């Protein structure tokens, strides 16, 4: 399970289940641009969820 509270912090991208595939998590699976885009999308969803 990625998140018990149904929100995901970008820091979780370096933890299981992602780090189960590659020791660096998504940072070892994708190019930096893809990782930054994913991080920015997560931050955008997080901001909408908390009303920022």
C-alpha positions in Angstrom: 0.0 0.0 0.0 1.4 3.4 -1.0 -0.5 5.5 1.5 -2.9 4.7 4.3 -4.3 8.2 4.2 -4.8 8.2 0.4 -2.2 10.9 -0.1 1.3 10.3 -1.4 4.4 12.4 -0.6 7.0 12.8 -3.3 9.5 11.3 -0.8 7.7 8.0 -1.2 9.0 7.7 -4.7 12.3 6.4 -3.3 10.6 3.9 -1.0 8.9 0.5 -1.6 7.3 -0.6 -3.8 9.4 1.6 -6.1 12.7 0.7 -4.4 11.7 -3.0 -4.6 12.3 -2.6 -8.4 15.4 -0.4 -8.2 17.4 0.6 -5.2 17.0 4.3 -6.0 13.2 4.0 -6.5 11.8 5.9 -9.5 15.1 7.9 -9.6 16.8 4.8 -10.9 13.9 3.8 -13.2 13.3 7.0 -15.1 15.1 10.0 -16.5 15.3 13.1 -14.2 12.7 15.0 -16.3 10.2 12.2 -16.0 10.8 12.0 -12.2 10.4 15.8 -11.8 7.2 15.8 -13.8 5.8 13.0 -11.6 6.9 14.9 -8.5 5.3 18.1 -9.7 2.0 16.2 -10.5 1.9 14.7 -7.0 2.6 18.1 -5.5 -0.2 19.6 -7.6 -2.7 17.0 -6.5 -1.6 17.5 -2.9 -2.2 21.2 -3.2 -5.7 20.7 -4.6 -6.5 18.2 -1.9 -5.6 20.5 0.9 -7.0 23.6 -0.8 -3.8 25.5 -1.5 
